[in-house]
């Protein structure tokens, strides 16, 4: 799965809207929307927030982390 698909899967697994997920991560709705649409990628601080969210909700973060790392290598 791509990064955007992995992120969307995590959000849906948590039964959250993009807006609610954004609040959980302390980012804007538009950030989550761009990430899920593949138009942007989270910065390191946002990734740390996503990881903390995943750990708090017992969600596997490894696939998302790997996809983010692969995207980072392309930059």
ABEGO torsion letter per residue (X at the ends): XBAAAAAAAAAAAAGBBAAAAAAAAGBBAAAAAAAAAGABBBBAAAAAAAAAAAAAAGBBAAAAAAAAAAAAAAX
